[in-house]
Amino acid sequence: MNITRRGAVAGLTALPLASAVAQQPAFPTKPLTLVVPFPAGGPADIFGRHLAQGMTGALGQPIVVENKSGAAGVTGIDFVAKSGTDAHVMGLMSASSGAIMQSLMPKMPFDPTKDLAPQVLVVRVQEALAINAKLGIDDMKGLIAYARANPGKISCGSAGTGGITHLAIELFKRETGTDLLHVPYRGAAPAMNDLISGTVQAVLLDIPVLLPHIRTGAIKALGITSDNRAPLLPDVPSMRELGFPKVNSDNWYALVSPAGASAEARKKIFEAATGALKSKELIDAYAAVGGIAGGGTSAELVAFLRGEGEKWAAVIKAANIKLE
C-alpha cells in the first residue's frame, strides 16, 4: 500500500468518529434540576425558583426545582457534588454549606471549590441587629455603650447555633468589644416571638424576617451588618458607616455545578444565570423579599468563597463554637 492509499484509508477510518462527535447533541439535552437545599416556601426556595424561571429561556429546557434539605444545606449540595459529570444537575449553595460548615462538621463531605464548579453569586441577603422598641435605647452607639457597661445583660437571639446569624453575633461582639448573651433558637420565627415579648432584648437576623415587625413599631433596627445600607431600610446605618467595617454578615446564595461538568455546559449555565440576574424582572422579585441580585465571574465567586470560609473559620475558632 502506497502512502497516498494509506492516507485515504486512514481518513475513511476517521470519518465515523468525526461524524459521531459532530452529531453529539448540544447541552442541555433534557430538563435540568436545580437543587435547593432548604424546604419549599423559604427564602432560598423563592430565590431558586425565580432563578430557574429566568434561566429556562436561554437554555431551552425546563428547570425543575428540587428541595433536598438537611444538615444546614449540606445534604442537598453534597448531592450536586456527587453528580459526576452531569451538568443537568445544579445547586443553590448557601453561606452555611459554602463557607461555614466546613469549620464545624467533623467530616465535611465536599470541598466547595474543589468538588463543585462555582458558577456565579446569585443573591445577597443583608442582616440587621434589632432591639425591642421598649428597651429605651435609641441607636447603635447607645446599645454598644450599654453593653460595654453591663456585660451579659443584653441577650441577643439567633436562628440557631453555628448558623450565620450566630456567627454574626460573635463577630459583632468581637469587633465592638461588647459581651452580649447569645440565645440560640430553632429558626428565626421563635427568636422574633421572644424579641417582641421582651424575653430577649435583641436579635441579629435576615432583614426580610425583621421587616414586618419594624414597620409595626414593635422592634427597632439599629444597624445593618453590611457594607451598605439596605434598600428596604434606607434610614438604618450600616456597620461600616458606624465605624465597624469588619462586621459584615451578608447571607448569600451561589449557583454551583458538579466539578466534572464539561466546560461547554458550564459556560452555557453561567451565561444563562448571569443573563437572568441582569433582568429587571428578577432584580425586582429579589428586592421585594430583601434580596440583592448578584453577578460577577466564576473566578470572583471562587475567591469570595475562600474569603468567606477564612472569615467564618476565624470567628468559629475564637468563639470556640461547637455544633450541638
Sine and cosine of phi, psi and omega as CSV:
sin_phi,cos_phi,sin_psi,cos_psi,sin_omega,cos_omega
0.00,0.00,0.81,-0.58,0.02,-1.00
-0.98,0.18,0.16,-0.99,-0.10,-0.99
-0.88,0.48,-0.64,0.77,-0.03,-1.00
-0.89,0.46,-0.68,0.73,-0.02,-1.00
-0.93,0.38,-0.66,0.75,0.03,-1.00
-0.85,0.52,-0.68,0.73,0.01,-1.00
-0.88,0.47,-0.64,0.77,0.00,-1.00
-0.91,0.42,-0.68,0.73,0.01,-1.00
-0.89,0.45,-0.68,0.73,0.02,-1.00
-0.88,0.48,-0.65,0.76,0.01,-1.00
-0.90,0.43,-0.66,0.75,0.01,-1.00
-0.91,0.41,-0.61,0.79,0.01,-1.00
-0.90,0.43,-0.58,0.81,-0.05,-1.00
-0.98,0.22,-0.30,0.96,-0.07,-1.00
-0.86,0.51,-0.73,0.69,0.00,-1.00
-0.86,0.52,-0.66,0.76,0.00,-1.00
-0.91,0.42,-0.72,0.69,0.01,-1.00
-0.88,0.47,-0.64,0.77,0.01,-1.00
-0.90,0.43,-0.63,0.77,-0.01,-1.00
-0.91,0.42,-0.66,0.75,0.01,-1.00
-0.90,0.44,-0.69,0.72,-0.04,-1.00
-0.90,0.43,-0.49,0.87,-0.07,-1.00
-1.00,0.01,-0.05,1.00,0.03,-1.00
-0.87,0.48,0.77,-0.63,-0.03,-1.00
-0.92,0.40,0.61,-0.79,-0.01,-1.00
-0.96,0.28,0.56,-0.83,0.06,-1.00
-0.94,0.35,0.61,-0.79,-0.07,1.00
-1.00,0.05,0.48,-0.88,-0.04,-1.00
-0.96,-0.27,-0.03,1.00,-0.04,-1.00
-0.35,-0.94,0.14,-0.99,0.06,-1.00
-0.84,0.55,0.56,-0.83,0.00,-1.00
-0.99,-0.16,0.31,-0.95,0.06,-1.00
-0.86,-0.51,0.77,-0.64,0.13,-0.99
-0.95,-0.32,0.93,-0.36,0.00,-1.00
-0.99,0.13,0.87,-0.49,0.12,-0.99
-0.97,-0.25,0.90,-0.43,-0.15,-0.99
-0.99,0.12,0.49,0.87,0.03,-1.00
-0.64,-0.77,0.29,-0.96,-0.07,-1.00
-0.89,0.46,0.40,-0.92,0.05,-1.00
-0.89,0.45,0.58,-0.82,0.07,-1.00
1.00,-0.08,-0.28,0.96,0.00,-1.00
-0.99,0.11,0.02,-1.00,-0.03,-1.00
-0.84,0.54,-0.70,0.71,-0.01,-1.00
-0.87,0.49,-0.64,0.77,0.01,-1.00
-0.90,0.43,-0.66,0.75,0.02,-1.00
-0.89,0.45,-0.73,0.69,0.01,-1.00
-0.88,0.47,-0.68,0.73,-0.03,-1.00
-0.90,0.44,-0.68,0.74,-0.04,-1.00
-0.93,0.37,-0.61,0.79,0.06,-1.00
-0.91,0.41,-0.64,0.77,0.02,-1.00
-0.91,0.42,-0.71,0.70,-0.01,-1.00
-0.86,0.51,-0.69,0.73,0.01,-1.00
-0.89,0.45,-0.65,0.76,-0.03,-1.00
-0.95,0.33,-0.43,0.90,-0.04,-1.00
-1.00,0.03,-0.34,0.94,-0.15,-0.99
-0.84,0.53,-0.70,0.71,-0.05,-1.00
-0.88,0.48,-0.69,0.73,-0.04,-1.00
-0.93,0.36,-0.52,0.86,-0.04,-1.00
-1.00,0.00,-0.32,0.95,0.04,-1.00
0.95,0.30,0.29,0.96,0.05,-1.00
-0.63,-0.77,0.51,-0.86,0.07,-1.00
-0.93,0.36,0.46,-0.89,0.05,-1.00
-0.88,-0.48,0.87,-0.49,-0.02,-1.00
-1.00,-0.08,0.81,-0.58,0.06,-1.00
-1.00,0.07,0.82,-0.58,-0.01,-1.00
-0.87,-0.50,0.86,-0.51,-0.01,-1.00
-1.00,0.04,0.88,-0.47,0.04,-1.00
-0.79,-0.61,1.00,0.08,-0.09,-1.00
-1.00,0.00,0.30,-0.95,0.04,-1.00
0.66,-0.75,0.56,-0.83,0.07,-1.00
0.80,0.60,0.73,0.68,0.06,-1.00
0.83,0.56,0.60,0.80,0.05,-1.00
1.00,-0.06,-0.11,0.99,-0.06,-1.00
-0.95,0.32,-0.63,0.77,-0.08,-1.00
-0.84,0.55,-0.76,0.65,-0.04,-1.00
-0.92,0.40,-0.66,0.75,-0.03,-1.00
-0.96,0.28,-0.48,0.88,0.10,-1.00
-0.90,0.44,-0.58,0.82,0.07,-1.00
-0.87,0.49,-0.67,0.74,0.03,-1.00
-0.91,0.41,-0.69,0.72,-0.03,-1.00
-0.87,0.49,-0.50,0.87,-0.04,-1.00
-0.99,-0.12,0.29,0.96,-0.01,-1.00
-1.00,0.04,0.17,0.99,0.11,-0.99
0.90,0.44,-0.87,-0.50,-0.03,-1.00
-0.97,-0.23,0.12,0.99,-0.10,-0.99
-0.98,0.19,0.99,-0.11,-0.01,-1.00
-0.96,0.29,-0.11,0.99,0.06,-1.00
-0.96,0.29,-0.16,0.99,0.05,-1.00
-0.96,-0.27,0.81,-0.58,0.04,-1.00
-0.79,-0.61,0.22,-0.98,0.02,-1.00
-0.64,-0.77,0.49,-0.87,0.09,-1.00
-0.97,-0.23,1.00,-0.04,-0.10,-1.00
-0.99,0.15,0.70,-0.71,-0.03,-1.00
-0.99,-0.17,0.10,-0.99,0.06,-1.00
-0.87,0.49,-0.57,0.82,-0.04,-1.00
-0.91,0.42,-0.76,0.65,-0.04,-1.00
-0.99,0.14,-0.38,0.93,-0.06,-1.00
-1.00,-0.06,-0.30,0.95,-0.09,-1.00
-0.55,-0.83,-0.30,0.95,-0.13,-0.99
-0.96,-0.26,-0.76,0.64,-0.14,-0.99
-0.91,0.42,-0.37,0.93,0.04,-1.00
-0.89,0.45,-0.36,0.93,0.04,-1.00
-0.99,-0.17,-0.02,1.00,-0.04,-1.00
-0.89,-0.46,-0.56,0.83,-0.03,-1.00
-0.99,0.13,0.74,-0.67,0.03,-1.00
-0.86,0.52,-0.61,0.80,0.00,-1.00
-0.74,-0.68,0.99,0.12,0.06,-1.00
-0.92,0.40,0.83,-0.57,-0.13,-0.99
-0.97,0.26,-0.18,0.98,0.00,-1.00
-0.47,-0.88,0.37,-0.93,0.11,-0.99
-0.98,-0.21,0.86,-0.51,-0.09,-1.00
-0.84,0.54,-0.48,0.88,-0.05,-1.00
-0.96,-0.26,-0.06,1.00,0.01,-1.00
-0.92,-0.40,-0.64,0.77,-0.04,-1.00
-1.00,-0.06,-0.03,1.00,0.04,-1.00
-0.74,-0.67,0.35,-0.94,0.11,-0.99
-0.95,-0.30,1.00,-0.09,0.02,-1.00
-0.87,0.49,0.76,-0.65,-0.07,-1.00
-0.98,-0.20,-0.90,0.44,-0.06,-1.00
-0.34,-0.94,0.55,-0.84,0.11,-0.99
-0.94,0.34,0.83,-0.56,-0.11,-0.99
-1.00,0.01,-0.73,0.69,-0.11,-0.99
-0.33,-0.94,0.54,-0.84,0.16,-0.99
-0.93,-0.36,0.61,-0.80,0.07,-1.00
-0.82,-0.57,0.92,-0.39,-0.04,-1.00
-0.97,0.26,0.41,-0.91,0.03,-1.00
-0.87,-0.49,0.28,-0.96,0.01,-1.00
-0.59,-0.81,0.49,-0.87,0.16,-0.99
-1.00,-0.08,0.82,-0.57,-0.03,-1.00
-0.79,-0.62,0.44,-0.90,0.00,-1.00
-0.81,-0.59,0.31,-0.95,0.13,-0.99
-0.90,0.44,0.73,-0.68,-0.09,-1.00
-0.89,0.46,-0.36,0.93,-0.02,-1.00
-1.00,0.03,0.04,1.00,-0.07,-1.00
-0.92,0.39,-0.44,0.90,0.02,-1.00
1.00,0.05,0.29,0.96,0.06,-1.00
-0.93,-0.36,0.74,-0.67,-0.14,-0.99
-1.00,-0.03,-0.52,0.86,-0.10,-0.99
-0.47,-0.89,0.04,-1.00,-0.04,-1.00
-0.90,0.44,-0.61,0.79,0.03,-1.00
-0.86,0.52,-0.66,0.75,0.01,-1.00
-0.93,0.38,-0.63,0.77,0.02,-1.00
-0.90,0.43,-0.71,0.70,0.00,-1.00
-0.89,0.46,-0.68,0.73,0.01,-1.00
-0.88,0.47,-0.69,0.72,0.00,-1.00
-0.91,0.40,-0.69,0.73,-0.03,-1.00
-0.91,0.41,-0.59,0.81,0.04,-1.00
-0.93,0.37,-0.59,0.80,-0.02,-1.00
-0.99,0.17,-0.33,0.94,-0.06,-1.00
-0.74,-0.67,0.96,0.30,-0.06,-1.00
-0.83,0.55,0.76,-0.65,0.07,-1.00
0.98,0.19,0.00,1.00,-0.05,-1.00
-1.00,0.08,-0.39,0.92,0.06,-1.00
-0.99,-0.12,0.89,-0.45,0.06,-1.00
-1.00,-0.07,0.69,-0.72,-0.09,-1.00
-0.78,-0.62,0.86,-0.52,-0.07,-1.00
-1.00,0.03,0.54,-0.84,0.09,-1.00
-0.80,-0.60,0.10,-0.99,0.00,-1.00
-0.99,0.10,0.06,1.00,0.07,-1.00
0.52,-0.86,0.49,-0.87,0.00,-1.00
-0.87,0.49,0.77,-0.64,0.07,-1.00
1.00,0.08,-0.14,0.99,0.03,-1.00
-0.99,0.16,0.12,-0.99,-0.08,-1.00
-0.90,0.43,-0.52,0.85,0.01,-1.00
-0.94,0.33,-0.55,0.83,0.09,-1.00
-0.92,0.40,-0.74,0.67,-0.01,-1.00
-0.89,0.46,-0.56,0.83,0.03,-1.00
-0.89,0.45,-0.63,0.78,0.05,-1.00
-0.90,0.44,-0.69,0.72,0.00,-1.00
-0.90,0.43,-0.62,0.78,0.06,-1.00
-0.90,0.43,-0.68,0.73,0.04,-1.00
-0.86,0.51,-0.72,0.69,-0.01,-1.00
-0.87,0.50,-0.71,0.71,-0.05,-1.00
-0.90,0.43,-0.70,0.71,-0.09,-1.00
-0.98,0.22,-0.46,0.89,-0.03,-1.00
-0.99,-0.15,-0.11,0.99,-0.01,-1.00
0.93,0.38,0.58,0.82,0.00,-1.00
-0.92,-0.39,0.32,-0.95,0.02,-1.00
-0.84,-0.54,1.00,0.08,0.06,-1.00
-1.00,0.03,0.52,-0.85,0.05,-1.00
-1.00,0.02,0.94,-0.35,-0.03,-1.00
-0.97,0.24,0.76,-0.65,0.05,-1.00
-0.84,-0.54,0.96,-0.29,-0.02,-1.00
-0.99,0.14,0.62,-0.79,0.07,-1.00
-0.85,-0.53,0.23,-0.97,0.07,-1.00
-1.00,-0.07,0.95,0.31,-0.02,-1.00
0.93,-0.36,0.24,-0.97,-0.06,-1.00
-0.97,0.26,-0.55,0.83,-0.09,-1.00
-0.87,0.50,-0.76,0.65,0.03,-1.00
-0.91,0.42,-0.51,0.86,0.06,-1.00
-0.90,0.43,-0.67,0.75,0.02,-1.00
-0.90,0.43,-0.66,0.75,0.02,-1.00
-0.85,0.52,-0.69,0.73,-0.02,-1.00
-0.96,0.28,-0.47,0.88,0.08,-1.00
-0.92,0.38,-0.71,0.70,-0.03,-1.00
-0.91,0.42,-0.59,0.81,0.00,-1.00
-0.98,0.19,-0.25,0.97,0.00,-1.00
1.00,-0.03,0.10,1.00,0.03,-1.00
-0.90,0.43,-0.63,0.78,0.19,-0.98
-0.88,-0.47,0.43,-0.90,-0.06,-1.00
-1.00,-0.02,-0.35,0.94,-0.08,-1.00
-0.51,-0.86,0.30,-0.95,0.16,-0.99
-0.60,-0.80,0.36,-0.93,0.15,-0.99
-0.77,-0.64,0.95,-0.31,-0.14,-0.99
-0.61,-0.80,0.18,-0.98,0.08,-1.00
-0.88,0.48,0.64,-0.77,-0.06,-1.00
-0.84,0.55,-0.66,0.75,0.00,-1.00
-0.83,0.55,-0.51,0.86,0.03,-1.00
-0.95,0.31,-0.60,0.80,-0.07,-1.00
-0.98,0.18,-0.53,0.85,-0.22,-0.97
-0.80,0.60,-0.75,0.66,-0.03,-1.00
-0.85,0.52,-0.58,0.82,-0.05,-1.00
-0.99,0.13,-0.43,0.90,0.14,-0.99
-0.92,0.39,-0.66,0.76,-0.03,-1.00
-0.93,0.38,-0.48,0.88,0.04,-1.00
-0.99,0.13,-0.22,0.98,-0.01,-1.00
1.00,0.03,0.08,1.00,-0.01,-1.00
-0.95,0.31,-0.52,0.85,0.02,-1.00
-0.75,-0.66,0.26,-0.96,-0.03,-1.00
-0.76,-0.65,0.82,-0.57,0.07,-1.00
-0.99,0.12,0.77,-0.64,-0.05,-1.00
-0.97,-0.25,-0.45,0.90,-0.03,-1.00
-0.28,-0.96,0.61,-0.79,0.07,-1.00
-1.00,-0.04,0.85,-0.53,-0.04,-1.00
-0.99,0.13,0.93,0.38,-0.10,-1.00
-0.40,-0.92,0.11,-0.99,0.02,-1.00
-0.95,0.30,-0.50,0.86,-0.10,-0.99
-0.80,-0.60,0.28,-0.96,0.10,-1.00
-0.92,0.40,0.39,-0.92,0.00,-1.00
-1.00,0.04,0.71,-0.70,0.01,-1.00
-0.83,0.56,-0.55,0.83,-0.02,-1.00
-0.99,0.11,-0.19,0.98,0.03,-1.00
-0.72,-0.70,0.90,0.43,-0.13,-0.99
-0.91,0.42,-0.30,0.96,-0.03,-1.00
-1.00,-0.02,-0.07,1.00,-0.03,-1.00
-0.99,-0.14,0.83,-0.55,-0.06,-1.00
-0.94,0.33,0.44,-0.90,0.09,-1.00
-0.99,0.11,0.34,-0.94,0.02,-1.00
-0.91,0.41,-0.48,0.88,0.08,-1.00
-0.89,0.45,-0.71,0.70,0.04,-1.00
-0.86,0.50,-0.58,0.81,-0.06,-1.00
-0.99,0.17,-0.02,1.00,0.06,-1.00
0.99,-0.16,0.23,0.97,-0.01,-1.00
-0.79,-0.61,0.94,0.33,-0.11,-0.99
-0.90,0.43,-0.38,0.93,-0.02,-1.00
-0.99,0.16,-0.20,0.98,0.03,-1.00
-0.99,0.12,0.99,0.16,0.00,-1.00
-0.78,-0.62,0.92,-0.39,-0.05,-1.00
-0.78,-0.63,0.63,0.78,0.06,-1.00
-0.79,0.61,0.78,-0.62,0.19,-0.98
-0.98,0.19,0.38,-0.92,-0.06,-1.00
-0.36,-0.93,0.29,-0.96,0.08,-1.00
-0.68,-0.73,0.63,-0.78,-0.03,-1.00
-0.75,-0.67,0.51,-0.86,0.03,-1.00
-1.00,0.04,0.76,-0.65,0.01,-1.00
-0.75,-0.66,0.44,-0.90,0.08,-1.00
-0.84,-0.54,0.24,-0.97,0.11,-0.99
-0.88,0.47,0.56,-0.83,-0.03,-1.00
-0.88,0.48,-0.45,0.89,-0.03,-1.00
-0.99,0.10,0.00,1.00,0.01,-1.00
-0.88,0.47,0.60,-0.80,-0.04,-1.00
-0.92,0.38,0.40,-0.92,0.01,-1.00
-0.87,0.49,-0.62,0.79,0.00,-1.00
-0.89,0.46,-0.73,0.69,-0.02,-1.00
-0.91,0.42,-0.68,0.73,0.00,-1.00
-0.88,0.47,-0.63,0.77,0.01,-1.00
-0.89,0.45,-0.69,0.73,-0.01,-1.00
-0.92,0.40,-0.64,0.77,0.02,-1.00
-0.91,0.41,-0.70,0.72,0.01,-1.00
-0.87,0.50,-0.72,0.69,-0.02,-1.00
-0.90,0.43,-0.63,0.78,0.02,-1.00
-0.92,0.40,-0.66,0.76,-0.02,-1.00
-0.93,0.36,-0.72,0.69,-0.02,-1.00
-0.92,0.40,-0.55,0.83,0.08,-1.00
-0.90,0.44,-0.68,0.74,0.02,-1.00
-0.90,0.43,-0.64,0.77,-0.06,-1.00
-0.94,0.35,-0.30,0.95,0.03,-1.00
-1.00,-0.03,-0.13,0.99,-0.06,-1.00
-0.97,0.24,0.63,-0.77,0.01,-1.00
-0.88,0.47,-0.59,0.81,-0.02,-1.00
-0.87,0.50,-0.74,0.68,-0.01,-1.00
-0.95,0.33,-0.68,0.73,0.01,-1.00
-0.84,0.55,-0.70,0.71,0.00,-1.00
-0.93,0.38,-0.62,0.78,0.00,-1.00
-0.91,0.42,-0.66,0.75,0.04,-1.00
-0.92,0.39,-0.69,0.72,-0.03,-1.00
-0.88,0.48,-0.55,0.83,-0.03,-1.00
-0.89,0.45,-0.42,0.91,0.01,-1.00
-0.91,-0.41,0.39,0.92,0.11,-0.99
0.99,0.11,0.28,0.96,0.01,-1.00
-0.97,-0.23,0.55,-0.84,0.05,-1.00
-0.92,-0.38,0.92,-0.40,-0.06,-1.00
-0.84,0.55,0.65,-0.76,-0.06,-1.00
-1.00,-0.07,-0.50,-0.87,-0.05,-1.00
0.43,-0.90,-0.34,-0.94,-0.01,-1.00
0.99,-0.11,-0.03,-1.00,-0.04,-1.00
-1.00,-0.07,0.22,-0.97,0.06,-1.00
-0.91,0.41,-0.61,0.80,0.03,-1.00
-0.90,0.44,-0.63,0.77,0.04,-1.00
-0.91,0.41,-0.59,0.81,0.03,-1.00
-0.92,0.39,-0.66,0.75,0.04,-1.00
-0.86,0.51,-0.72,0.70,0.02,-1.00
-0.89,0.45,-0.63,0.77,0.02,-1.00
-0.89,0.45,-0.70,0.71,0.00,-1.00
-0.87,0.49,-0.68,0.73,0.01,-1.00
-0.91,0.42,-0.66,0.75,0.03,-1.00
-0.90,0.43,-0.68,0.74,0.03,-1.00
-0.90,0.43,-0.65,0.76,0.02,-1.00
-0.88,0.48,-0.68,0.73,0.01,-1.00
-0.92,0.40,-0.66,0.75,-0.02,-1.00
-0.88,0.48,-0.77,0.64,-0.06,-1.00
-0.96,0.27,-0.47,0.88,0.07,-1.00
-0.89,0.46,-0.65,0.76,0.01,-1.00
-0.91,0.41,-0.64,0.77,0.02,-1.00
-0.92,0.40,-0.69,0.72,-0.01,-1.00
-0.88,0.47,-0.69,0.72,0.00,-1.00
-0.92,0.40,-0.71,0.70,-0.04,-1.00
-0.90,0.43,-0.59,0.81,-0.03,-1.00
-1.00,-0.03,-0.05,1.00,-0.01,-1.00
0.80,0.60,0.76,0.64,-0.04,-1.00
-0.99,0.14,0.73,-0.68,0.06,-1.00
-0.80,-0.60,0.56,-0.83,0.08,-1.00
-0.94,0.35,0.62,-0.79,0.01,-1.00
-0.95,0.30,0.00,0.00,0.00,0.00
